[in-house]
Amino acid sequence: MTKAEERAKKELIFSLHDRPPLGQTIVAALQHMAAIFIGIVTPPIVVAGALGFDSAMKGYLISMALIVSGIATFIQCKKIGPIGSGLLSIQGTSFTFLATITAIGLSIKNAGGTPEQMIAAIIGTCLLGSVVEIVFSRFIPFLRKIITPLISGIIVLLIGTNLIAVGIRDAGGGAWLLANKPDLFAGWQNLMLAGIVLVSIVIFNRIKNKWFRMGSIFLGMLVGYVVAAVMGNVNFAAMGSLSIITAPIPFKYGISIAWPYVIPMCLLYLITTVETMGDLTATSMISGEPVEGDLYMKRISGGVLGDGINSALAAVFNSFPNTTFSQNNGVIQMTGVASRYVGFYIAGFLVLFGLFPIVGGIFSIIPNSVIGGAMLVMAGTIAASGIRIIATSVLNRRGVLIIAISLGLGYGVVFTPQILQNFSPFFKSMLSSPITTGGLTAILLNIVLPRELKNQKISSDPEKDVLGQQEG
């Protein structure tokens, strides 16, 4: 055991295989719930709002996200055969796929498709793409050589900046309002609500109390929700038709595949594989467990395999891809509880909340502008995370060139989509996403560009040799 592992062990109250008393287990589980709940329900809320789903469908998607996250968390913590990490690793709906999922839905909608057909195409494409993560879980060492921090950082940056467009659209009132009543879009009430949420999140985040910081997104949205209700902008009547219990029905809306989005979806699964590896490494480290050796590699491989299988399970039950949540590592550090048995209670709470439609119903009627205010912060945070990942490498000319070309092409297809007007419909749909164009460019350049020697001499004048810095 290394000194870092020994130090982490000493700081824990309950280590990985300890069984805390029931009361302390429930308290620890509820603290994890507070950290993850909004993260789990926000993706289906954002997608449903962007695609114009009614409250009933939106509530159902939220319920399924909670139920699937509960089942996925149990699998990760329990470790069933080779599936799962066996760590206190919490799973939830991934933000990484939001932009592509929304693009799939809009492509079906623009072709005259129904909401049911949109969901069918989304889950079918997600299900097919999950095979990528399942396969790559068997080749972790090889994958780490291709998707370096530089490449994953570029793609995470592209994901975050692309989601900002979703957030700003919701802040103005949502996609439906923009398309059908553009004169009402960005009205003062919508902008005020988004601003209140944004300011509230900043205030809660800057309070020294750790609980306010952890719950800043939730509390900010709660403030906006209350203000919207007082203003009469929350339609509580939509909850009157909710059933008592939500029944998980496999492929409730059918299944199909949006073929132009298969490659973009596979690319996103590749990226979330790398993110999961990082999250699991952090979880193992703060749990006082090894971060090298055979046991570590088995846990990483099992966790990534669990990630892929859980995402496939999510598609079967009409939900979106799952991934490990990094924010739970902060909860482990603060509580000193790394017991995987706490994960079983977290899983139970998630399934319980998902089974009762009232939970999904409450979140399904949140005004778009409230979601938009929070989404701007979350999307910006994702983009900032991409910059932080890139910054872990000291860049040489090769690295800067990869960044420059990837961002140039990635953002170029967004700023001037007409550049793709002579492409076939298939490639036009596939390459219109900055994540796909920029991400594929980054991966390709990382493979074909010759690497510079690590002992390359650097100029003594940094202003003359900004591009000559060494890549770590």
N, C-alpha and C positions, 0 to 999 in steps of 0.2 A: 504494500500500500504506500502510495506517495505521500509526501507531507501535506499536499493540498487536499488529498482524500481524507487524511487523518484529521485535518483542521475542520473540514466540512462535517465529518462524523461527530466531532465534539460539539459542534454548534446545534446539532439536531436534538430534539426532545424524543422523537420517535423515528427510527430509521426505517429502511425499506420494508423489512419483514416483521416489524413490530406490530402488535395489535393494540391500538389505543383503547381506553375505556369508551363505552358507548357515547357518553355525553360529549367527551372531547372529540370523538370521531365526527359526530353530527355537526359540532361547531366548526371544525376544520373544513368539512364538506360544504357547509353553507358559505364559508368565506371564499372557497373556490367558485361556488355558484355565482356569487356576486361579481367575481372577476370575469366570468365567461358568458353570462346569460345574454347580455346585449350583443356580444360578438357572434353568438349562435343565431339569434333571431334577426339581426340586421340584414344579412345577405338575402333571405327570402323576402323581407319587407322591401328592400331596394329593387330587387328584380320584379316583384309583383307590381310595384308602383311604376316602374319604367315601362312595363308591358301592358299596363292598364287592366290588371286582373281585378275582379270584384272582391269584396270583403270575405266572402265565404271561401274562395279559392286561396286568397292570401292567408287566412287563418289556418287553413288546412296545411299549407306549405310550412308555416311556422311550427305547427304541431309536429309534422313529420321531421323537421330539422331537429327538434328537441328529442324526440324518440330515438332517431338514428344516432344522434350524438351520445345519448345514454348507452345504447347498445355498443357503439364503437369504443367508448371509454372503458366499458367493462372488458371488452376483448383485449384492449391494450394493457390494462392493469392485470388481468387474470393470466394472460399469455396461454392461449389454447394451442398446444403443439408448437409449431414454428411461428404461429401468428401472434403478434403482439410483443411489446418490449418487456413486460413484467415490471415496469416502473410506474410511478404515480404520474402517468402521462394522460392528459385530458384531451379528448377529441371534440372538434366542433366544426361547423360549416366554414369553409375556407373563403376568404375575400379574394384570393388570387384569381378565381375563375369568374368573378362577377361580370367583368366587361365582356368576355367572350360569351358567357351564358346569355347576357342581355342581347348581344349581337345576333345570336342564333334565334332568339325569340322574335326580334324585330324583323329578321329576314323572312320568317314564316308569316308574321303578321302582315308585312308588306305584300306578300304573295296571296293575301286573302285568307290566311289560316285562322283558326279559332284559338282561344286560350288553351284548350285541351291539346290541340296539335302542337302548339308552342312547347308545352311541357313535355310532350312525347318526344319531340326532336331534341330537346335539351337533355333529358335523362338518357336517351339512347346514345347520344354522342358522348356524354360523360361516362356511361357504362363501358363503351368501347375504349375510350382513352385510359380508363383505370388499369387496363392490361399493361400499359407502359410501366406504371409504378410497381405493379406486381412482378414483372419481369426484371426490372432494374434492381429490385430488392436483393436479387441473387448476385448482383455484380457491383456492389457498393464501392470497392477500391477502384475499379475501372472508371466508374462514374465520376468520382471525385477528381480524376485527372482531366476530364473534359469540361465539367461545369465547375470552374474555379470561382473563388469569391468575386473576381472581377466580372465574370459573365453573369453570375446570379444577381449581383448588385445592379448591373445594367437592366436586367429584365424586371427586377423588383421596382426599380425606378420608373420604368415604362408602365408597369401595372398601376403604380400609385398615381402618376400624372394622368393616365387615361381615366382613372376613376374620379378624378377631380371634375371632369365634365359631367359625370352622373350626379355628383354632389351639388354642383352649381345649378343644374337643371331642376333638381328637386327643391333647392332653396327658392327658386322662382315659382314653384307651384307644381312641378312635375311634368313628365312627358306628355300626358294626356291633355293637360291645360295648354301647353305650348302648341300642340298640334291642332286642337279643336277650338280653343278660345284664346288665340294669341294676344288679344287686346287686354285680357285679364292676367296674363302671365307677368310675373315680377311686380304684382301689386304691392302696395305698402304693407298690407297685413302679412303677406307671405315673407317679404324681406325682413320685416320686423321680427317675426317668429324665428326665422333662421338666425338673425343677429342675436336674439336673446339666448338661443341655445349655444351659439358659438362663444359668446361672452361668458355665459355660465360655466361652460366646460373649462375655459381658461382660468376663471376664478377658482373653481374647485380644484383644478390641477395644481394651482400655485399655493394652496393652503398647506401648511406644514404637516397637518395630520395625515398619516399614511392612508387611512380609510377613505378620506375625501379624495385623495389622489387616485387611489385604485378605482373608485367608483365615479370618477369625474364625467365620463361619457354618459353613464346611466343617469346620474343626477342632473346633468345638463339637459338631457332629453326629457326628464321628468318635469323640470321647470318649464320647458317649452310646451309640454303636453298639458300641464295645468293652465298655463296662460291661454293656450288655444281653446281649451274647454270653456274657460270663462268668457272668451270672445265668441263662443258658439260655433267654432270651427271643427268640432269633433262630433261625428255622427254616431252617437251611442245607439241609435235605433237599429243600426246594422247588426248589432249583436243579438237582437231578439230572435233571430232564426237559427241560432247555434244549437247543435245537438248536445246531449249530456256528455257523451264520450266520443272521442275521435278514434275510428277504427283504421289501423294501418292496412291498406289494401295494395298489394304488389301491382305495379303498372296500372294504377287506377285510371290514368289518362291515355293509356296505350304506350307504344314505343316506336320510334323511327330514328333515322340518323341524318343529320345535316352534314353531308359529305364535305362541303368546302371548309367546314370547321373542325374536321378530324385532326389535321396536322396541328393547328393552333392549340387544340385541346390536349394533344399528346405532349406538346411543348410545355404547357402549363403543368402537367403531371410530372414532367421531368424536373421542373423548377421546384415544385412542392416536395419532391423527393429530397432535394438538397436541403430545403428549409427544415424538413422533418429530421434529417440527420443532425442538423445544428441544434434543433430544439431538444432532441433526445440526448445529445452529448451534454448540453447544459443541465438537463434534468439529472443525468447520471452523476455529473460532477457535484452539484449541490446536494445530492442525496448521499454523498460520501462513497459512491460506487466508482469502479475503475472507468477510465476514459481511454483505455488501450488494452490490447490483449484479446484473447478468444471470447471471453464472456462479454466484453464490450461490443465486439463485432457481431456476436449472436443477437444481442439486444437491439443494435442498430438495424440489422437485417430483418429481425422479427418485427420491429416497430414500423419500418417502411413497408414491409409486406402487409402488416395490419392496416396501415394507411390506405394502401391500394384496395384491399378487400373491403374495408369499411366504406370507401368511396363507391365501390361497386354495389354494396348493400344499400347505400344511400340512394343510388339511382333506381334500384328495384322498388324502393318505398317512396318514390316520387320526391326525393330531396336532392340536394346538390353535394358536390364532393366534400369530404371531410379531411381534416388535417390536424396535427398536434397543435395545441395552443401554447405559445411561449409565455403568456402572462402568468400562467400557473406556476412557473418557476419562481416568480417573485413572491407568490403566496407561500410556497414551500420555504423560501428563505426567511420570510417574516414570521411564520408560525412555528418553524422548526419541526414541522411534521412532514416526513417524506414517505410515510407508510402507504403502500399500494392498496391496503384494505380501505383506506379513506376513499379511494377511487370507486369502490363498489357502491358506496353510499351516494357519491356524486352521480353515478350512473343511474341509480334508483330514483333520485330526485328529478333528473332530466326526463326519464321515461314517464314518471308520475305527472309532471307538469305538461308533458306533451299529450298525454291521454285525455286531458280535460280541455275542451275547446275554449273555455273562458280565458285561459292564459293566452292562447294565440289570438283570440278575439280582441283582447285589450290592446295588443300590439298591432293588430291589423288595421285599426282605425286611426293610428297616429298620422297626423297631417304630413304631407310630403315635405313641406317647408321645415318642419321640425326634424325630420330625417335628414334633409339636406344640410342643415346647420351642423349636425353631428358628422355627416358623411364627409364634409369638407375637411374636418379635423382628421378623421380616420384615413382618408385618402392621402392627405398631405403627410401624415405620419408614415404611411407605407412608402411614399416617395422618399422621405427623409431616411428611412431604414435602408433603402437602396443606396443612397449616397454614403451612408455609414459603412455598408458592406464594401462598397468600392474603395472607401478610404482605408480599409484594412490592408490593402496592397499599396506599396510605394510604386508609382507608375513610371515606366520607361516610355520611349517613343512608341513601341509596339502597343502597349496598353492604352495610351492616349489615342492612337489611331483606331483601335477597336471601339473605344467609346465614341469617338467622333463620327465614324461611319455608321455605327449602329443607331445612335441617336438621330443622326441626320436623316437616314432612311426611315426610321421608325416614326419620327414626328413629321417627316415630309409627306407621307401618305395621308396624314390627318389634316395638315394645313392645306394641301393641294390634292384632294382625292382624284381630281381629273387626270393625274399622272397615270392612273390605272385604267383609263377609259377604253384603251385598245386591247386590254386583256380579256380572256374568256370570263364568263360569269363566275366560274369555279374559282379561278385564281384572283379575280377581283374581290370576291368575298373573303378569301383566305388572307390576302395581303393587305386588305384595308385596315387591319388591326395593327397598331404600332407595336403591340406585344409580339405578334408573329413576325412582322418584317424586321423589327429591331432585334428581337431575340434570336431568330434564325441567322441573321447577319453576324451577331456576336459569336455564336457557337461556331459558325463556319470559319470566321476569321481566326478564332482561337485555335482551330485545327490546322489551317493552311499556312498562317504566317509563321515564319521561323522565329524561334525564341532567341532573345539576346542573352549573351553570357552574363551571369550574375555578378562577375567581378569586373564588369565593364567600368572603365574610368569615367568619373563624373566631373564636369567642369567646375572649377572653383567659383565661377560666377554664375549663380542660379538664374539670373535674368537672361544670360546668353544660352542657357541649356535647360530650359524648362522641360523640354521633351526628352531630355537625356537622363531623367531620374530612373533609378533601378526599380523594377517590379519585384515586390516581395512574394 
